[in-house]
């Protein structure tokens, strides 16, 4: 052991990475400042976090609490309805959206989800009745244009579907859903040139599930490139580094995504 005195000649080498100081008022109690965040906001934020983690039961309970404690606000009913919609419980969700409508008539957020519930129950007339006012109220909400276009497409109302998908692309030129369905739309309308262009745009913007395998093939053939994207590596032992890189590649994941490596215990197939 080193004697770590401040002036000792064998002082253990240390590096200060960060430091801070705290002043404590011993014997004094300072009341915390009043928070401007209301219980409604806290429970709503908590419910959103639970929904994001797919904790549906707990999320619904959190939103239900806001509905009980703040009965004059429609948000609790709407948010709990969204949880049920996410689970595919459309009939139950519609009851909560109806309760929200009784509190805040013409709430466009509730109407949007009402339209989605009817859409996935194949009740397209009711879905259109709910979604069209949303699109008119929020012309920059491209998602509702995609939803309307899809319904019009299924009902072979091609001119109306075309307008909706083109409206969605006006909001987001990279909307892959709109590109995909417009390609078939233009084909049905006899506009082959536009259909080919939309097919090209779809191929360019959509996720390519085969891309990973092409990347892995390139990395296998170019280990000097592959090892540079390995989370941690040391230059100098190129043979050992190549072996480690091959081991990572054999997990069939990009090296930059593999953070746990199995060393021994399970034989890996040769590269």
C-alpha positions in Angstrom: 0.0 0.0 0.0 1.2 3.5 -0.7 1.0 6.1 2.0 -1.3 8.6 0.3 -0.3 11.6 2.3 -0.4 14.9 0.3 3.4 15.3 0.4 4.5 11.7 0.5 7.0 10.9 -2.2 5.2 7.6 -2.9 1.8 9.2 -3.1 -0.6 7.0 -5.0 -1.2 8.5 -8.5 -4.7 9.9 -8.7 -6.5 12.0 -11.2 -9.4 14.3 -10.3 -12.1 13.7 -12.9 -14.8 15.9 -11.3 -15.4 17.7 -8.0 -18.2 19.6 -6.3 -18.9 21.2 -3.0 -22.1 21.3 -1.0 -23.1 23.7 1.8 -25.3 22.1 4.5 -27.2 24.3 7.0 -27.0 22.0 10.0 -29.9 22.5 12.3 -31.9 24.6 9.8 -34.9 23.3 7.9 -35.9 25.2 4.8 -39.3 24.4 3.5 -39.2 23.2 -0.1 -40.4 25.6 -2.8 -43.9 25.1 -3.9 -44.1 23.1 -7.1 -46.1 24.4 -10.1 -46.6 20.9 -11.3 -50.2 19.8 -10.5 -51.2 16.2 -9.5 -53.0 16.1 -12.9 -49.8 16.7 -14.8 -47.9 14.2 -12.7 -50.4 11.4 -13.0 -50.8 12.1 -16.7 -47.0 12.0 -17.3 -46.7 8.8 -15.2 -49.5 7.2 -17.3 -47.7 8.2 -20.5 -44.5 6.7 -19.3 -46.3 3.4 -18.4 -48.0 3.3 -21.7 -44.7 3.8 -23.5 -43.4 0.8 -21.5 -46.5 -1.2 -22.5 -47.6 -1.4 -18.9 -51.2 -1.2 -20.0 -53.0 -2.0 -16.7 -51.0 0.5 -14.7 -51.2 3.2 -17.4 -55.0 2.8 -17.5 -55.2 3.1 -13.7 -53.1 6.3 -13.7 -55.2 7.9 -16.3 -58.4 6.7 -14.5 -57.2 8.5 -11.4 -57.0 11.8 -13.3 -60.5 11.3 -14.6 -61.8 10.7 -11.1 -60.0 13.6 -9.5 -60.6 16.0 -12.4 -64.0 15.1 -13.7 -64.4 18.4 -15.6 -61.4 17.5 -17.8 -61.8 15.1 -20.7 -58.2 14.1 -20.9 -58.4 11.3 -18.4 -61.1 9.5 -20.3 -59.3 10.1 -23.6 -56.0 8.9 -22.3 -57.5 5.7 -20.8 -59.3 5.2 -24.1 -56.0 5.4 -25.9 -54.6 2.6 -23.7 -57.6 0.4 -24.6 -57.3 1.3 -28.2 -53.6 0.3 -28.1 -54.7 -3.1 -26.8 -57.2 -3.5 -29.6 -60.1 -3.2 -27.1 -62.0 -0.9 -29.5 -65.6 -1.3 -28.1 -64.4 -0.4 -24.6 -62.3 2.5 -25.9 -65.3 3.9 -27.7 -67.2 4.1 -24.5 -64.5 6.2 -22.9 -64.3 8.5 -25.9 -68.0 9.0 -25.7 -67.6 10.0 -22.0 -64.9 12.4 -23.1 -67.2 13.9 -25.7 -69.9 14.5 -23.1 -67.4 16.6 -21.2 -65.7 18.3 -24.1 -67.8 18.1 -27.3 -66.0 18.2 -30.6 -62.6 17.3 -29.0 -60.5 16.5 -32.1 -58.1 14.3 -30.2 -61.0 12.0 -29.1 -62.5 12.1 -32.6 -59.3 10.9 -34.1 -59.1 7.8 -32.0 -62.8 7.2 -32.5 -62.1 7.2 -36.2 -59.2 4.7 -35.7 -61.4 2.4 -33.6 -64.0 2.3 -36.3 -61.4 1.9 -39.0 -60.0 -1.3 -37.4 -63.5 -2.6 -36.9 -64.2 -2.1 -40.7 -66.9 0.4 -40.0 -65.6 2.8 -42.7 -68.5 5.2 -42.9 -68.3 5.9 -39.2 -64.5 6.2 -39.4 -64.8 8.8 -42.2 -67.4 10.8 -40.2 -64.9 11.0 -37.3 -61.7 11.5 -39.3 -62.7 14.1 -41.9 -63.3 16.9 -39.4 -59.9 16.1 -37.8 -58.2 16.5 -41.2 -60.0 19.8 -41.8 -59.1 21.1 -38.4 -55.5 20.1 -38.6 -54.3 20.2 -42.2 -50.7 19.6 -41.2 -51.5 16.3 -39.5 -50.3 14.0 -42.2 -51.2 10.8 -40.3 -54.9 11.4 -40.6 -54.5 11.9 -44.4 -52.8 8.5 -44.6 -55.7 7.0 -42.6 -58.3 8.6 -44.8 -56.5 7.7 -48.0 -56.3 4.1 -46.9 -60.1 4.0 -46.3 -60.9 5.6 -49.6 -58.5 3.2 -51.3 -60.3 0.2 -49.9 -63.6 1.6 -51.1 -62.1 2.2 -54.5 -62.7 6.0 -54.2 -59.4 6.5 -56.0 -59.6 10.3 -56.7 -60.3 11.1 -53.1 -57.6 8.7 -51.9 -55.1 10.3 -54.2 -55.9 13.7 -52.7 -55.3 12.4 -49.2 -52.0 10.7 -49.9 -50.8 13.7 -51.9 -51.8 15.9 -48.9 -49.7 13.6 -46.6 -46.7 14.0 -48.8 -47.1 17.8 -48.8 -46.6 17.6 -45.1 -43.8 14.9 -45.1 -42.2 14.2 -48.5 -40.6 11.1 -47.0 -44.0 9.5 -45.9 -43.3 6.0 -47.0 -47.0 4.9 -46.4 -48.2 7.6 -48.8 -45.6 6.7 -51.4 -46.5 3.0 -51.2 -50.2 3.5 -51.7 -49.9 6.2 -54.2 -48.0 3.8 -56.5 -51.0 1.5 -56.6 -53.3 4.4 -56.8 -51.7 5.8 -59.9 -51.6 2.4 -61.5 -55.4 2.1 -60.9 -55.9 5.5 -62.5 -53.8 4.6 -65.5 -50.9 6.9 -64.7 -48.0 4.5 -65.1 -45.2 7.1 -65.1 -46.3 8.5 -61.7 -46.8 4.9 -60.4 -43.3 4.0 -61.3 -41.9 7.1 -59.6 -43.8 6.4 -56.4 -42.6 2.8 -56.5 -39.0 4.1 -56.7 -39.6 6.5 -53.8 -41.1 3.6 -51.8 -38.0 1.4 -52.4 -35.7 4.3 -51.5 -37.4 5.3 -48.2 -38.7 2.1 -46.7 -36.8 0.0 -44.2 -34.8 -2.7 -46.0 -34.6 -5.9 -43.8 -31.9 -7.4 -46.1 -29.6 -4.4 -45.6 -28.1 -5.9 -42.4 -27.0 -9.0 -44.1 -25.3 -7.0 -46.9 -23.4 -5.0 -44.3 -22.4 -8.2 -42.4 -21.1 -9.6 -45.7 -19.0 -6.5 -46.4 -17.6 -6.6 -42.8 -16.7 -10.3 -43.1 -14.7 -9.5 -46.2 -13.2 -6.4 -44.7 -12.3 -7.1 -41.1 -10.1 -4.0 -40.9 -13.3 -2.0 -41.3 -15.5 -4.2 -39.1 -13.2 -4.0 -36.1 -13.3 -0.2 -36.2 -17.0 -0.2 -35.2 -16.5 -2.8 -32.5 -17.4 -1.1 -29.1 -13.9 -1.5 -27.7 -10.7 -2.7 -29.4 -6.9 -2.3 -29.0 -4.6 -1.9 -31.9 -1.3 -3.9 -32.1 -2.6 -7.4 -31.9 -4.2 -7.6 -35.3 -4.6 -11.4 -35.3 -6.3 -11.4 -32.0 -8.4 -8.5 -33.0 -9.5 -10.2 -36.2 -10.5 -13.3 -34.2 -12.5 -11.2 -31.8 -14.2 -9.3 -34.7 -15.1 -12.6 -36.3 -16.6 -13.8 -33.1 -18.8 -10.8 -32.9 -19.9 -11.1 -36.6 -20.9 -14.7 -35.9 -23.6 -13.4 -33.5 -25.2 -12.1 -36.7 -25.6 -8.6 -35.3 -23.6 -5.5 -36.3 -20.5 -5.2 -34.0 -21.7 -1.7 -32.9 -24.9 -3.2 -31.5 -23.3 -6.1 -29.6 -22.3 -5.2 -26.0 -22.2 -8.6 -24.5 -19.8 -11.2 -26.0 -19.7 -14.9 -25.1 -16.2 -16.0 -24.7 -16.0 -19.7 -24.7 -18.7 -22.1 -23.4 -20.5 -22.2 -26.7 -18.7 -23.1 -29.9 -19.2 -20.7 -32.7 -19.3 -21.7 -36.4 -16.3 -20.7 -38.5 -16.6 -17.5 -40.5 
